[in-house]
């Protein structure tokens, strides 16, 4: 059932609408005939389209085009970074058997996106990996002291460090430059998951110095089904997909139309100042309601400009989400990748939030189409809906 034209969309962290300029570029590119790997005229026209998109994405990330590997989305980019680095750092890229790897340790936090957590878990169960869990604090920020301690314990046994650029649920920005500095001082490569941060905060991979950085097009107004992994010139990853060697770390016919649309989206301006002002307006209104606690960094400079994550005491977040949806507001209880799965946020639990409080979580994420009127309308209906949700929780 299509959403009402009057519905307010506040789930941009899940996916964000495609601007008209991106749609037009995408539709035009879809009409192009030719495989980018073909040497005839049609193929080379597709290749030009593909490489222009790669150059635009590279420019948005502060890297060289040769360092951009297009993938089928952010999840694949994360998996390629983690699994590919683990394999390349163990047994020369050959698939390992349990107990036979020379660098089994992966350093990460329990507050990562499930793309990271599930990839790491697979390596533990099948490839002999071991995990050192790095602490996060009460706002979801990685502890540099905990990281430094883990790095100091036999750095030769560490395959990689993988961390978020910004937490996708609570919006907290991570100390990415310091993470890279500490890891590189120990001789350990770093993957940064920048999918939530891309388009929301400046990203200059060369300045930060990360070895691998993953991003996704549909988080910035591009199409679903294409992402990218920055693989620094000095980094080596074992491919997940073989057959054709079309890209440095990934085989498969490349999506020229997707790359073209991705490139246009990557080059669009983002008014993060206006977005942050709307975020702060929403936070101020929410905190006037009883039993509401802001999660993530309370310092505006320390969180994503469009992220508002709160918990409502005495209320089930799913119940409130349903009531808001019926009232014409699309919001989230957390990562869209866990949609439909009734579980408490692993991010909040990693931050030390009690389970009962974590059950009342909602995430509001704003985007270019969010207006002050939409924020005010949400704040106007919330008190009544919150009372209904709390009454329902009590009656169960």
TAJO-V413476 format. One record per residue. N is the residue number from 1. RES is the residue in one letter. SS is DSSP state (a for helix, b for strand, c for the rest). PHI is phi in whole degrees, -180 to 180 (none if undefined). D_CENTER is the distance of its C-alpha to the mean C-alpha in Angstrom with 1 decimal. Layout:
{{N | RES | SS | PHI | D_CENTER} {N | RES | SS | PHI | D_CENTER}}
This chain:
{{1 | X | c | none | 27.6} {2 | X | c | -67 | 26.3} {3 | X | c | -70 | 25.1} {4 | X | c | -62 | 27.8} {5 | X | c | -62 | 27.8} {6 | X | c | -92 | 28.1} {7 | X | c | -67 | 25.1} {8 | X | b | -102 | 22.5} {9 | X | b | -97 | 18.9} {10 | X | c | -128 | 16.7} {11 | X | b | -135 | 13.5} {12 | X | c | -66 | 11.7} {13 | X | c | -70 | 8.3} {14 | X | c | -76 | 9.2} {15 | X | c | -166 | 10.6} {16 | X | c | -119 | 12.7} {17 | X | c | -58 | 16.4} {18 | X | c | -86 | 17.6} {19 | X | c | -63 | 20.0} {20 | X | a | -59 | 23.5} {21 | X | a | -63 | 23.5} {22 | X | a | -73 | 20.6} {23 | X | a | -59 | 22.4} {24 | X | a | -64 | 25.7} {25 | X | a | -65 | 24.4} {26 | X | a | -66 | 22.8} {27 | X | a | -63 | 26.0} {28 | X | a | -64 | 28.2} {29 | X | a | -68 | 26.4} {30 | X | a | -65 | 26.6} {31 | X | c | -83 | 30.4} {32 | X | c | -80 | 30.6} {33 | X | c | -98 | 32.4} {34 | X | c | 133 | 31.8} {35 | X | c | -89 | 29.9} {36 | X | c | -60 | 28.4} {37 | X | c | -90 | 30.1} {38 | X | c | -78 | 33.5} {39 | X | c | -95 | 36.0} {40 | X | c | -79 | 37.8} {41 | X | a | -61 | 37.4} {42 | X | a | -63 | 35.1} {43 | X | a | -64 | 32.8} {44 | X | a | -72 | 32.8} {45 | X | a | -65 | 32.0} {46 | X | a | -65 | 28.9} {47 | X | a | -62 | 28.2} {48 | X | a | -61 | 28.6} {49 | X | a | -63 | 26.1} {50 | X | a | -60 | 23.5} {51 | X | a | -72 | 24.1} {52 | X | a | -64 | 24.1} {53 | X | a | -62 | 20.6} {54 | X | a | -64 | 19.6} {55 | X | a | -63 | 21.5} {56 | X | a | -68 | 19.7} {57 | X | a | -65 | 16.2} {58 | X | a | -60 | 17.6} {59 | X | a | -62 | 19.2} {60 | X | a | -70 | 16.1} {61 | X | a | -109 | 14.7} {62 | X | c | 72 | 18.1} {63 | X | c | -130 | 18.8} {64 | X | c | -87 | 21.6} {65 | X | a | -54 | 21.3} {66 | X | a | -65 | 22.4} {67 | X | a | -88 | 19.3} {68 | X | b | -97 | 17.0} {69 | X | b | -109 | 16.8} {70 | X | b | -74 | 15.8} {71 | X | b | -128 | 14.4} {72 | X | c | -82 | 14.4} {73 | X | c | 150 | 10.7} {74 | X | a | -67 | 7.3} {75 | X | a | -63 | 8.8} {76 | X | a | -64 | 11.8} {77 | X | a | -60 | 10.5} {78 | X | a | -64 | 9.3} {79 | X | a | -63 | 12.6} {80 | X | a | -63 | 14.6} {81 | X | a | -63 | 13.6} {82 | X | a | -75 | 14.5} {83 | X | a | -68 | 17.3} {84 | X | a | -63 | 18.6} {85 | X | a | -72 | 18.9} {86 | X | a | -59 | 20.5} {87 | X | a | -66 | 22.9} {88 | X | a | -69 | 23.8} {89 | X | c | -90 | 24.6} {90 | X | c | -131 | 26.7} {91 | X | a | 58 | 29.9} {92 | X | a | 62 | 29.2} {93 | X | a | 94 | 26.5} {94 | X | c | -75 | 28.6} {95 | X | c | -59 | 27.2} {96 | X | c | -88 | 28.3} {97 | X | c | -114 | 30.3} {98 | X | c | -55 | 29.9} {99 | X | c | 89 | 31.6} {100 | X | c | -106 | 32.0} {101 | X | c | -85 | 29.0} {102 | X | c | -89 | 29.8} {103 | X | c | -126 | 26.4} {104 | X | c | -78 | 25.1} {105 | X | b | -84 | 22.9} {106 | X | b | -119 | 19.2} {107 | X | b | -102 | 18.1} {108 | X | b | -158 | 15.0} {109 | X | b | -116 | 14.5} {110 | X | c | -80 | 14.8} {111 | X | c | -102 | 12.0} {112 | X | c | -75 | 9.2} {113 | X | c | -65 | 7.0} {114 | X | a | -64 | 9.9} {115 | X | a | -59 | 9.0} {116 | X | a | -74 | 10.0} {117 | X | a | -61 | 12.7} {118 | X | a | -74 | 14.2} {119 | X | a | -65 | 14.4} {120 | X | a | -65 | 16.0} {121 | X | a | -60 | 18.2} {122 | X | a | -63 | 19.4} {123 | X | a | -66 | 20.5} {124 | X | a | -66 | 22.3} {125 | X | a | -75 | 24.1} {126 | X | a | -119 | 25.0} {127 | X | a | -124 | 25.0} {128 | X | c | 82 | 26.3} {129 | X | c | -73 | 23.3} {130 | X | b | -128 | 23.4} {131 | X | b | -114 | 20.8} {132 | X | b | -103 | 21.4} {133 | X | b | -83 | 19.4} {134 | X | b | -87 | 18.7} {135 | X | c | -67 | 19.4} {136 | X | b | -120 | 17.4} {137 | X | c | -90 | 19.4} {138 | X | c | -68 | 20.1} {139 | X | c | -104 | 17.4} {140 | X | c | 90 | 14.6} {141 | X | c | -95 | 15.1} {142 | X | b | -60 | 15.7} {143 | X | c | -84 | 19.5} {144 | X | a | -66 | 20.7} {145 | X | a | -65 | 24.1} {146 | X | a | -65 | 22.8} {147 | X | a | -63 | 21.0} {148 | X | a | -61 | 24.2} {149 | X | a | -63 | 26.3} {150 | X | a | -67 | 24.4} {151 | X | a | -66 | 24.6} {152 | X | a | -73 | 28.2} {153 | X | c | -85 | 29.0} {154 | X | c | 52 | 30.0} {155 | X | a | -59 | 27.4} {156 | X | a | -66 | 28.9} {157 | X | a | -93 | 27.5} {158 | X | b | -97 | 23.8} {159 | X | b | -81 | 21.8} {160 | X | b | -169 | 18.6} {161 | X | b | -110 | 16.4} {162 | X | b | -130 | 12.6} {163 | X | b | -151 | 10.5} {164 | X | b | -77 | 7.4} {165 | X | c | -79 | 8.1} {166 | X | b | -149 | 7.6} {167 | X | c | -68 | 7.5} {168 | X | c | -72 | 5.6} {169 | X | c | -93 | 9.2} {170 | X | c | -96 | 11.7} {171 | X | c | 81 | 10.3} {172 | X | b | -71 | 12.0} {173 | X | b | -76 | 11.8} {174 | X | c | -102 | 12.5} {175 | X | c | -79 | 15.7} {176 | X | a | -65 | 14.2} {177 | X | a | -63 | 17.6} {178 | X | a | -71 | 19.5} {179 | X | a | -59 | 17.4} {180 | X | a | -65 | 18.1} {181 | X | a | -61 | 21.7} {182 | X | a | -65 | 22.5} {183 | X | a | -66 | 21.2} {184 | X | a | -67 | 23.0} {185 | X | a | -63 | 26.1} {186 | X | c | -95 | 26.1} {187 | X | c | 77 | 25.6} {188 | X | c | -114 | 22.3} {189 | X | c | -74 | 19.4} {190 | X | b | -128 | 15.9} {191 | X | b | -108 | 12.5} {192 | X | b | -116 | 9.6} {193 | X | b | -86 | 5.9} {194 | X | c | -104 | 5.5} {195 | X | c | -62 | 3.0} {196 | X | c | -76 | 3.5} {197 | X | c | -85 | 6.7} {198 | X | b | -61 | 7.9} {199 | X | c | 85 | 11.0} {200 | X | c | -104 | 11.1} {201 | X | b | -135 | 12.5} {202 | X | c | -62 | 14.5} {203 | X | c | -126 | 13.2} {204 | X | c | -127 | 16.2} {205 | X | a | -64 | 15.5} {206 | X | a | -64 | 19.3} {207 | X | a | -66 | 20.0} {208 | X | a | -70 | 17.5} {209 | X | c | 89 | 18.8} {210 | X | c | -67 | 15.9} {211 | X | c | -81 | 17.0} {212 | X | b | -143 | 13.8} {213 | X | b | -140 | 10.6} {214 | X | b | -105 | 8.1} {215 | X | b | -142 | 7.0} {216 | X | b | -140 | 7.6} {217 | X | a | -70 | 10.7} {218 | X | a | -73 | 10.7} {219 | X | a | -80 | 8.2} {220 | X | c | -121 | 11.0} {221 | X | c | 97 | 14.0} {222 | X | c | -89 | 14.3} {223 | X | c | -78 | 15.3} {224 | X | c | -71 | 13.6} {225 | X | c | 105 | 14.3} {226 | X | c | -143 | 13.5} {227 | X | b | -137 | 10.9} {228 | X | b | -153 | 11.9} {229 | X | b | -119 | 12.2} {230 | X | b | -78 | 14.2} {231 | X | b | -118 | 17.0} {232 | X | c | -57 | 19.3} {233 | X | c | -55 | 23.0} {234 | X | c | -87 | 23.8} {235 | X | c | -93 | 21.2} {236 | X | c | -132 | 22.2} {237 | X | c | -130 | 20.3} {238 | X | c | -83 | 22.1} {239 | X | c | -62 | 21.1} {240 | X | c | -84 | 20.0} {241 | X | c | -120 | 21.9} {242 | X | c | -119 | 25.4} {243 | X | c | 127 | 27.9} {244 | X | c | 123 | 28.6} {245 | X | c | 53 | 26.7} {246 | X | c | -65 | 25.5} {247 | X | b | -126 | 22.8} {248 | X | c | -57 | 22.9} {249 | X | c | -128 | 20.6} {250 | X | b | -158 | 20.5} {251 | X | c | -94 | 23.4} {252 | X | c | 122 | 23.7} {253 | X | c | -59 | 24.8} {254 | X | c | -84 | 22.4} {255 | X | c | -87 | 21.2} {256 | X | a | -64 | 23.1} {257 | X | a | -66 | 22.6} {258 | X | a | -62 | 18.8} {259 | X | a | -65 | 18.8} {260 | X | a | -63 | 21.1} {261 | X | a | -67 | 19.1} {262 | X | a | -59 | 15.9} {263 | X | a | -62 | 18.1} {264 | X | a | -63 | 19.6} {265 | X | a | -61 | 16.4} {266 | X | a | -65 | 15.4} {267 | X | a | -92 | 18.8} {268 | X | c | -73 | 18.9} {269 | X | c | -73 | 19.5} {270 | X | c | -125 | 17.3} {271 | X | c | -85 | 19.5} {272 | X | a | -74 | 17.4} {273 | X | a | -66 | 20.7} {274 | X | a | -65 | 21.7} {275 | X | a | -64 | 18.4} {276 | X | a | -64 | 18.7} {277 | X | a | -65 | 22.3} {278 | X | a | -67 | 21.5} {279 | X | a | -56 | 19.0} {280 | X | a | -66 | 21.8} {281 | X | a | -64 | 24.3} {282 | X | a | -68 | 22.4} {283 | X | a | -58 | 22.1} {284 | X | a | -60 | 25.8} {285 | X | a | -69 | 26.8} {286 | X | a | -65 | 25.0} {287 | X | c | -72 | 26.4} {288 | X | c | -80 | 29.9} {289 | X | c | -83 | 29.6} {290 | X | c | -69 | 31.0} {291 | X | c | 74 | 28.8} {292 | X | b | -102 | 25.5} {293 | X | b | -124 | 23.4} {294 | X | b | -76 | 20.5} {295 | X | b | -108 | 17.7} {296 | X | c | 91 | 15.6} {297 | X | c | -68 | 17.3} {298 | X | c | -73 | 20.3} {299 | X | c | -74 | 20.7} {300 | X | a | -53 | 19.4} {301 | X | a | -73 | 18.7} {302 | X | a | -104 | 16.5} {303 | X | b | -136 | 13.9} {304 | X | c | -60 | 11.7} {305 | X | c | -65 | 14.5} {306 | X | c | -109 | 13.6} {307 | X | b | -105 | 12.7} {308 | X | b | -132 | 15.6} {309 | X | b | -124 | 15.5} {310 | X | b | -136 | 19.0} {311 | X | b | -118 | 21.2} {312 | X | b | -110 | 24.5} {313 | X | c | -63 | 27.3} {314 | X | c | 70 | 29.5} {315 | X | c | -142 | 27.3} {316 | X | c | -87 | 25.1} {317 | X | a | -59 | 21.8} {318 | X | a | -63 | 22.1} {319 | X | a | -66 | 25.6} {320 | X | a | -69 | 24.6} {321 | X | a | -59 | 21.8} {322 | X | a | -62 | 24.5} {323 | X | a | -64 | 27.0} {324 | X | a | -65 | 24.7} {325 | X | a | -62 | 24.0} {326 | X | a | -64 | 27.7} {327 | X | c | -86 | 28.2} {328 | X | c | 99 | 26.0} {329 | X | b | -127 | 22.7} {330 | X | b | -96 | 19.4} {331 | X | c | -133 | 17.1} {332 | X | b | -141 | 15.0} {333 | X | c | -95 | 15.7} {334 | X | c | 166 | 12.1} {335 | X | c | -64 | 9.3} {336 | X | a | -64 | 10.7} {337 | X | a | -69 | 10.6} {338 | X | a | -109 | 13.3} {339 | X | c | -59 | 15.2} {340 | X | c | 85 | 18.9} {341 | X | c | -103 | 18.8} {342 | X | c | -80 | 20.9} {343 | X | c | -149 | 19.6} {344 | X | c | -74 | 19.0} {345 | X | c | -58 | 15.6} {346 | X | a | -67 | 15.3} {347 | X | a | -67 | 13.4} {348 | X | a | -63 | 16.5} {349 | X | a | -64 | 18.8} {350 | X | a | -64 | 17.5} {351 | X | c | -80 | 18.2} {352 | X | c | 91 | 21.7} {353 | X | c | -74 | 21.7} {354 | X | c | -59 | 24.5} {355 | X | a | -55 | 23.9} {356 | X | a | -63 | 26.0} {357 | X | a | -70 | 24.3} {358 | X | a | -65 | 20.8} {359 | X | c | -66 | 22.2} {360 | X | c | -96 | 22.5} {361 | X | b | -84 | 18.8} {362 | X | b | -139 | 17.5} {363 | X | b | -118 | 14.5} {364 | X | b | -109 | 15.5} {365 | X | b | -124 | 13.1} {366 | X | c | -98 | 15.2} {367 | X | c | -147 | 15.3} {368 | X | c | -60 | 18.1} {369 | X | c | -93 | 20.3} {370 | X | c | -75 | 20.4} {371 | X | c | -118 | 23.9} {372 | X | a | -57 | 25.9} {373 | X | a | -63 | 27.9} {374 | X | a | -66 | 24.9} {375 | X | a | -65 | 24.2} {376 | X | a | -65 | 27.9} {377 | X | a | -65 | 28.3} {378 | X | a | -62 | 25.6} {379 | X | a | -66 | 27.3} {380 | X | a | -73 | 30.6} {381 | X | a | -90 | 29.9} {382 | X | a | -61 | 27.9} {383 | X | a | -56 | 31.0} {384 | X | a | -67 | 32.8} {385 | X | a | -67 | 29.9} {386 | X | a | -64 | 29.1} {387 | X | a | -63 | 32.7} {388 | X | a | -65 | 32.8} {389 | X | a | -63 | 29.7} {390 | X | a | -68 | 31.3} {391 | X | a | -65 | 34.7} {392 | X | a | -66 | 33.2} {393 | X | a | -66 | 31.7} {394 | X | a | -69 | 35.1} {395 | X | a | -74 | 37.0} {396 | X | c | -79 | 35.2}}
